[in-house]
Amino acid sequence: GGGGGDGGGGGSQIDAAKIFVGGLSWQTTEETLRYHFEQYGEVVSVEVMRDRNTGDPRGFAFVVFKSDETVDLILKNKPHEINHKVVDVKRAQARGIAPPSIHGAEEGAGQPSTGVKQEDGMAGGSASAGGGSGGGPSPEELKNKVFVGGLPLHVDKDGLKDFFSCFGPVTDAIVMMDMVQQRSRGF
């Protein structure tokens, strides 16, 4: 009998045997990542993404493995700590494909890839916090709220608003602050 196809139904939605690793400390290198993930299976390639102009690491990387089972094993063994920092590990999305909607969009309902991630899952109770009767739909329901990561630490709320106002009116901008160090957390 034939060996059968090895691609699952959603094979076009993900890059097989490839993970995204986010929240890396600036001193994390390809070697550090390879050393960490080799304990789960054979690593084919590691790419720490860098700023085109400065060459500085951008805080995330992609790791490709020989076998997709390695990815399952890694995802089962979270959290992962690299250079004393817990990192965000998930399957890499295929290029040009937006992450699947939590609202169960059928396959092939091609959502445009914006490069900025929609905060779908953040709707928990924020609509009711809008102050009673005439609040209208929340930003999450309108899908007009975006997450922006990798902000330079000098960018504040006003700087963020100014930058995005060239795309249309900005109703609110929030830069998350580290209360202990009194500085921006970069998103």
Salt bridges, closest charged atoms under 4 A:
ASP15 OD2 - LYS18 NZ 3.58
GLU30 OE1 - ARG50 NH2 3.47
GLU42 OE1 - LYS66 NZ 3.91
ASP68 OD1 - ARG91 NH1 2.93
ASP72 OD1 - ARG91 NH2 2.78
ASP88 OD2 - LYS90 NZ 3.07
GLU119 OE1 - LYS145 NZ 3.49
ASP120 OD1 - LYS143 NZ 2.89
GLU140 OE2 - LYS145 NZ 2.91
ASP172 OD1 - LYS157 NZ 3.66
